[in-house]
Amino acid sequence: MVYVDNAATTWPKPQPVLDAVYECMKVYGANPGRSGHKMALDAASILLYTREMLCSLFHVKDPFRFIFTFNCTDSLNLAIKGLLKPGQHVITTSMEHNSVIRPLMRMEKQGVEVTIVKCHETGRVDPDDIKKAIKSNTRMIITTHASNVTGTLMPVEEIGNIARSLGIVYLIDAAQTAGLIPMDLTELPVDLVALPGHKGLLGPQGTGVLYIRGGIEPETIREGGTGSQSDSIYQPDFIPDKYESGTMNTPGIAGLGAGIRYLQQQDQHKLHLREKKLVKLFIEALSQIEGISLYGLADDSFKTGIVSINIGDKDSSVAADILDQKYGIAVRGGLHCSPLAHQTIKTEKKGVVRFSFGIFNTMEEVKYCVKAVREILRM
């Protein structure tokens, strides 16, 4: 199997990730923070270890600015629903995943004003268009860091500077960039960052993180047992306990910590450059084939490992199935939980065939994918 569906979830996982999950389940799989025995303390220590690994990767000093969630969608819901109130205004873009758009549509019904700024057909938004949409009651700006449909990187630094100059909260959805693109959260002008554990950070599914900058305090959207202040019927008001109700996914978080450590040992910058070379080779090869439609920016400097295409007049889901059944290539076809993004790039009827390369893909696999696409075009 040639696996190029890393935008959905990274596979395979590094062996240290598998080992960390197994060790947690076998050796110290107790409930962190709920008891004082050794196993519970060991479980709690792995949570702190993973927060410290996140600090190291993203250059953050306080480990408790990282809140563990169930996934990136959960992180986005906490940030959006925890901060926006009726009468306030939020700005987002037409390239957002439904993990942003659907919570906003729910908030709109509750009295939040929503503006969706249309992006260019390449999938990139103009920061000036964001600026023009700002109103006196604008509370938040939300953008993806990179589109899950085209891989196009957004100008987050420029947007962040606009937001910060006006005291507006800026939330980015880093589902397609966390772990893949080096990110310094002490330098980047963002307030909240939603992170998936199972993609570029190489952790297991069912893990997510929300980074919350100091001074930003979303309301909770979930309350319950935390293991702290157990004599009170009220939710703790300190982080991370305020946001982490219920039993944590300790095995998953152990795997996430191991994934981040693996990234750092391999040198994240070198991995990023290697992935860019794969994308560049793939785009250059496909650009020379008449009948292939490429979406998003061609410049690999403004892209992640995602390359979305259509093969002649073939339905994208049919083409993806042929790639799977005939060639053993795993991609995603059809629509990608981002209907507004597909409208923006004019693929809402046909969808796209999405190849998403990761750190374990090779040049030989890229060449094999090009060969398969060329042959499918002739069918």
C-alpha positions as CSV (number, residue, x, y, z in Angstrom):
1,M,0.0,0.0,0.0
2,V,1.2,3.5,-0.9
3,Y,-0.4,5.7,1.7
4,V,-0.9,9.3,0.7
5,D,-3.9,10.2,2.9
6,N,-1.9,11.9,5.6
7,A,-4.2,14.9,5.7
8,A,-6.9,12.6,7.1
9,T,-4.5,10.9,9.6
10,T,-0.8,10.1,9.5
11,W,0.2,6.5,8.9
12,P,2.2,4.6,9.7
13,K,2.9,5.7,13.3
14,P,6.5,5.6,14.4
15,Q,7.4,2.6,16.5
16,P,8.1,4.7,19.6
17,V,4.4,5.9,19.5
18,L,3.2,2.3,19.4
19,D,5.5,1.4,22.3
20,A,4.4,4.3,24.4
21,V,0.7,3.4,24.0
22,Y,1.4,-0.2,24.8
23,E,3.5,0.6,27.9
24,C,0.8,2.9,29.3
25,M,-1.9,0.3,28.8
26,K,0.3,-2.5,30.3
27,V,2.3,-0.8,33.0
28,Y,0.7,2.4,34.4
29,G,-2.8,2.7,32.8
30,A,-4.5,4.1,35.9
31,N,-6.6,7.3,36.1
32,P,-4.3,10.4,36.3
33,G,-5.1,12.8,39.1
34,R,-7.7,10.6,40.7
35,S,-5.6,8.6,43.1
36,G,-2.4,8.8,45.0
37,H,-0.9,5.4,44.2
38,K,2.2,5.0,42.0
39,M,0.3,4.0,38.8
40,A,-1.9,7.1,39.0
41,L,1.1,9.3,39.6
42,D,2.9,7.8,36.7
43,A,-0.1,8.4,34.5
44,A,-0.3,12.0,35.6
45,S,3.4,12.4,34.9
46,I,3.0,11.4,31.3
47,L,0.4,14.1,30.8
48,L,2.9,16.7,32.1
49,Y,5.7,15.2,30.0
50,T,3.6,15.6,26.8
51,R,2.7,19.2,27.7
52,E,6.5,19.8,28.1
53,M,7.1,18.2,24.7
54,L,4.5,20.6,23.2
55,C,6.3,23.5,24.9
56,S,9.5,22.4,23.4
57,L,8.1,22.0,19.9
58,F,6.1,25.3,19.9
59,H,8.5,27.4,22.0
60,V,6.0,28.0,24.8
61,K,7.2,28.4,28.5
62,D,4.0,27.5,30.4
63,P,3.0,23.8,29.8
64,F,-0.5,24.5,31.2
65,R,-1.3,26.7,28.2
66,F,-1.8,23.4,26.3
67,I,-5.3,21.9,27.0
68,F,-5.8,18.2,26.1
69,T,-9.0,17.6,24.0
70,F,-10.4,14.7,22.1
71,N,-9.4,16.0,18.7
72,C,-8.9,19.2,16.7
73,T,-12.7,19.6,16.3
74,D,-13.1,19.5,20.0
75,S,-10.5,22.2,20.4
76,L,-12.2,24.4,17.9
77,N,-15.5,24.0,19.6
78,L,-14.1,25.0,22.9
79,A,-12.4,28.1,21.5
80,I,-15.4,29.2,19.5
81,K,-18.2,28.4,21.9
82,G,-16.2,29.4,24.9
83,L,-15.5,33.0,23.7
84,L,-18.2,34.1,21.4
85,K,-21.4,35.7,22.8
86,P,-24.7,37.0,21.2
87,G,-24.2,40.4,19.8
88,Q,-20.5,39.9,18.9
89,H,-19.1,39.5,15.4
90,V,-16.7,36.9,14.1
91,I,-14.8,36.8,10.8
92,T,-13.7,33.6,9.0
93,T,-13.0,32.5,5.4
94,S,-14.5,30.5,2.7
95,M,-11.7,27.9,2.9
96,E,-12.6,26.7,6.4
97,H,-13.3,23.1,7.4
98,N,-16.8,22.2,8.7
99,S,-15.1,22.0,12.2
100,V,-15.1,25.8,12.1
101,I,-18.1,26.5,9.9
102,R,-20.7,24.3,11.7
103,P,-20.0,25.6,15.2
104,L,-20.2,29.1,13.7
105,M,-23.6,28.3,12.1
106,R,-24.7,27.1,15.5
107,M,-23.5,30.4,17.2
108,E,-25.2,32.4,14.5
109,K,-28.5,31.0,15.5
110,Q,-27.7,32.1,19.0
111,G,-27.1,35.8,18.0
112,V,-23.5,35.9,16.9
113,E,-22.9,37.8,13.6
114,V,-20.8,35.8,11.2
115,T,-18.9,37.1,8.2
116,I,-17.3,34.7,5.7
117,V,-14.6,36.4,3.6
118,K,-14.3,34.8,0.2
119,C,-10.8,33.6,-0.7
120,H,-9.1,33.5,-4.1
121,E,-9.6,30.5,-6.2
122,T,-6.1,29.3,-5.2
123,G,-7.5,29.0,-1.6
124,R,-5.6,32.0,-0.2
125,V,-7.3,34.9,1.6
126,D,-6.2,38.5,1.2
127,P,-5.5,40.1,4.6
128,D,-6.9,43.4,3.4
129,D,-10.3,41.6,2.9
130,I,-10.2,40.4,6.5
131,K,-9.4,44.0,7.6
132,K,-12.3,45.4,5.6
133,A,-14.7,43.0,7.3
134,I,-13.8,44.2,10.8
135,K,-16.6,46.0,12.7
136,S,-16.7,47.7,16.1
137,N,-18.2,44.5,17.7
138,T,-15.7,42.1,16.1
139,R,-14.6,39.7,18.8
140,M,-12.7,37.0,16.9
141,I,-11.0,36.2,13.6
142,I,-10.7,32.5,12.7
143,T,-8.7,31.1,9.8
144,T,-7.3,27.8,8.9
145,H,-3.5,27.7,8.9
146,A,-3.6,25.6,5.7
147,S,-6.5,24.4,3.6
148,N,-7.4,20.7,3.9
149,V,-8.6,20.8,0.3
150,T,-5.8,22.6,-1.5
151,G,-3.0,22.7,1.1
152,T,-2.7,26.5,0.6
153,L,-1.1,28.3,3.5
154,M,-2.9,31.3,4.8
155,P,-1.0,34.6,5.6
156,V,-1.5,34.0,9.3
157,E,1.2,36.4,10.5
158,E,-0.3,39.4,8.6
159,I,-3.8,38.5,9.8
160,G,-2.5,38.1,13.3
161,N,-0.9,41.5,13.3
162,I,-4.1,43.1,12.2
163,A,-6.1,41.3,14.9
164,R,-3.5,42.1,17.6
165,S,-3.4,45.8,16.7
166,L,-7.1,46.0,17.2
167,G,-7.4,43.8,20.3
168,I,-9.3,41.1,18.4
169,V,-8.8,37.4,19.3
170,Y,-7.2,35.3,16.6
171,L,-7.8,31.6,16.4
172,I,-6.1,29.4,13.9
173,D,-7.0,25.8,12.9
174,A,-3.7,24.1,12.6
175,A,-5.1,20.7,11.6
176,Q,-2.9,20.5,8.5
177,T,0.2,22.2,9.8
178,A,0.9,21.3,13.4
179,G,4.1,19.2,13.5
180,L,4.6,19.6,9.7
181,I,5.5,23.3,9.6
182,P,7.8,24.7,12.3
183,M,5.7,27.1,14.5
184,D,7.0,29.5,17.2
185,L,4.0,30.5,19.3
186,T,6.0,33.1,21.1
187,E,6.6,34.9,17.8
188,L,3.4,34.2,15.8
189,P,0.6,36.7,16.7
190,V,-2.1,34.2,17.5
191,D,-4.2,33.7,20.6
192,L,-5.6,30.2,20.2
193,V,-4.4,27.3,18.2
194,A,-6.3,24.1,17.6
195,L,-4.1,21.1,17.1
196,P,-4.8,17.5,16.1
197,G,-2.7,14.8,17.8
198,H,-3.1,12.2,15.0
199,K,-1.7,14.0,12.0
200,G,1.6,15.9,11.8
201,L,2.3,15.4,15.5
202,L,2.2,11.6,14.8
203,G,0.1,10.6,17.8
204,P,-2.9,8.3,18.0
205,Q,-6.4,9.2,16.9
206,G,-8.6,10.6,19.7
207,T,-6.1,13.1,20.8
208,G,-6.1,16.9,20.4
209,V,-4.8,20.1,21.9
210,L,-5.9,23.7,22.3
211,Y,-3.2,26.3,22.9
212,I,-4.6,29.2,24.9
213,R,-2.4,32.3,25.2
214,G,-2.2,33.9,28.6
215,G,-4.9,36.5,29.2
216,I,-7.4,34.6,27.1
217,E,-10.0,32.7,29.1
218,P,-12.8,30.8,27.2
219,E,-15.8,29.7,29.1
220,T,-16.1,25.9,29.6
221,I,-18.3,23.9,27.4
222,R,-18.0,20.8,29.5
223,E,-17.9,20.4,33.3
224,G,-17.3,17.4,35.6
225,G,-14.8,15.5,37.6
226,T,-11.2,16.8,37.4
227,G,-9.6,15.1,40.4
228,S,-8.9,18.6,41.8
229,Q,-11.1,20.5,44.3
230,S,-13.2,17.4,44.8
231,D,-14.9,18.9,47.8
232,S,-16.5,21.5,45.6
233,I,-19.6,21.3,43.4
234,Y,-18.2,24.0,41.1
235,Q,-15.8,23.6,38.2
236,P,-12.2,24.6,39.1
237,D,-11.3,28.0,37.6
238,F,-7.6,27.3,37.0
239,I,-6.0,25.7,34.0
240,P,-5.7,23.1,32.8
241,D,-8.3,21.5,35.1
242,K,-10.9,24.1,34.1
243,Y,-11.1,22.6,30.6
244,E,-10.1,19.0,31.2
245,S,-13.2,17.3,32.8
246,G,-13.4,13.5,32.8
247,T,-10.8,10.8,32.4
248,M,-8.1,11.8,30.0
249,N,-7.1,9.6,27.0
250,T,-3.8,8.7,28.8
251,P,-2.6,6.0,26.4
252,G,-3.3,8.4,23.5
253,I,-1.5,11.3,25.2
254,A,1.5,9.0,26.0
255,G,1.6,8.2,22.2
256,L,1.3,11.9,21.4
257,G,4.3,12.7,23.6
258,A,6.3,10.0,21.9
259,G,5.3,11.3,18.5
260,I,6.5,14.8,19.3
261,R,9.8,13.5,20.7
262,Y,10.3,11.5,17.5
263,L,9.7,14.6,15.4
264,Q,12.3,16.5,17.3
265,Q,14.8,13.7,17.1
266,Q,14.4,13.5,13.4
267,D,14.8,17.3,13.0
268,Q,11.4,18.9,12.1
269,H,13.0,21.4,9.7
270,K,14.7,18.6,7.7
271,L,11.4,16.6,7.5
272,H,9.6,19.7,6.3
273,L,12.1,20.4,3.5
274,R,12.0,16.7,2.5
275,E,8.2,16.8,2.2
276,K,8.4,20.0,0.1
277,K,10.7,18.2,-2.3
278,L,8.1,15.4,-2.7
279,V,5.3,17.9,-3.4
280,K,7.4,19.9,-5.9
281,L,8.3,16.7,-7.8
282,F,4.6,15.6,-7.9
283,I,3.3,19.0,-9.0
284,E,6.0,19.5,-11.7
285,A,5.3,16.0,-13.1
286,L,1.5,16.4,-13.2
287,S,1.8,19.9,-14.7
288,Q,3.2,18.3,-17.8
289,I,0.3,16.0,-18.3
290,E,-2.5,17.4,-20.4
291,G,-5.9,16.6,-18.9
292,I,-4.9,16.9,-15.3
293,S,-6.5,19.7,-13.3
294,L,-4.4,21.0,-10.3
295,Y,-5.9,23.1,-7.5
296,G,-4.4,25.6,-5.2
297,L,-1.0,27.3,-5.4
298,A,1.7,25.6,-7.4
299,D,4.5,27.2,-5.4
300,D,5.6,24.7,-2.7
301,S,6.6,27.6,-0.4
302,F,2.9,28.3,0.2
303,K,1.7,24.7,0.5
304,T,1.6,21.8,2.8
305,G,1.9,18.2,1.6
306,I,-1.6,18.3,0.0
307,V,-2.0,18.2,-3.8
308,S,-5.6,18.0,-5.0
309,I,-6.3,17.1,-8.6
310,N,-8.9,15.9,-11.1
311,I,-8.1,13.3,-13.7
312,G,-9.7,14.2,-17.0
313,D,-13.5,14.1,-16.7
314,K,-13.5,11.2,-14.3
315,D,-15.5,11.5,-11.1
316,S,-13.0,12.1,-8.2
317,S,-14.5,9.3,-6.1
318,V,-14.3,6.9,-9.0
319,A,-10.7,7.9,-9.6
320,A,-9.8,7.4,-5.9
321,D,-11.3,4.0,-6.0
322,I,-9.3,3.0,-9.0
323,L,-6.1,4.2,-7.3
324,D,-7.0,2.0,-4.4
325,Q,-8.2,-1.1,-6.1
326,K,-5.9,-1.3,-9.1
327,Y,-2.7,0.5,-7.8
328,G,-2.8,0.1,-4.0
329,I,-2.6,3.9,-3.5
330,A,-4.6,5.3,-0.6
331,V,-6.0,8.8,-1.3
332,R,-9.2,10.6,-0.6
333,G,-11.7,11.4,-3.3
334,G,-14.9,13.5,-3.4
335,L,-15.8,16.4,-1.1
336,H,-13.6,16.9,2.0
337,C,-15.9,18.3,4.8
338,S,-15.3,21.8,3.4
339,P,-18.2,22.7,1.1
340,L,-17.4,26.4,1.0
341,A,-13.8,25.6,0.1
342,H,-15.0,23.4,-2.8
343,Q,-17.3,26.3,-3.9
344,T,-14.3,28.6,-3.8
345,I,-12.2,26.5,-6.1
346,K,-15.2,25.5,-8.2
347,T,-15.2,21.8,-7.4
348,E,-18.4,21.5,-5.5
349,K,-20.0,19.2,-8.0
350,K,-17.0,17.0,-8.8
351,G,-14.9,17.1,-5.7
352,V,-11.2,16.4,-5.9
353,V,-8.7,13.5,-5.7
354,R,-6.5,14.5,-2.7
355,F,-3.0,13.2,-2.4
356,S,-1.4,14.2,0.9
357,F,2.2,13.3,1.5
358,G,3.8,12.8,4.8
359,I,7.2,12.2,6.3
360,F,7.3,8.5,5.5
361,N,6.6,8.9,1.8
362,T,9.4,8.4,-0.7
363,M,10.4,9.8,-4.2
364,E,9.7,6.3,-5.6
365,E,6.2,6.4,-4.3
366,V,5.7,9.9,-5.8
367,K,6.8,8.6,-9.2
368,Y,4.5,5.6,-8.9
369,C,1.6,7.9,-8.1
370,V,2.4,10.0,-11.2
371,K,2.5,6.8,-13.3
372,A,-0.9,5.6,-12.0
373,V,-2.5,9.0,-12.7
374,R,-1.2,9.0,-16.2
375,E,-2.6,5.5,-16.8
376,I,-6.0,6.4,-15.3
377,L,-6.2,9.4,-17.6
378,R,-6.0,7.0,-20.6
379,M,-8.7,4.7,-19.3
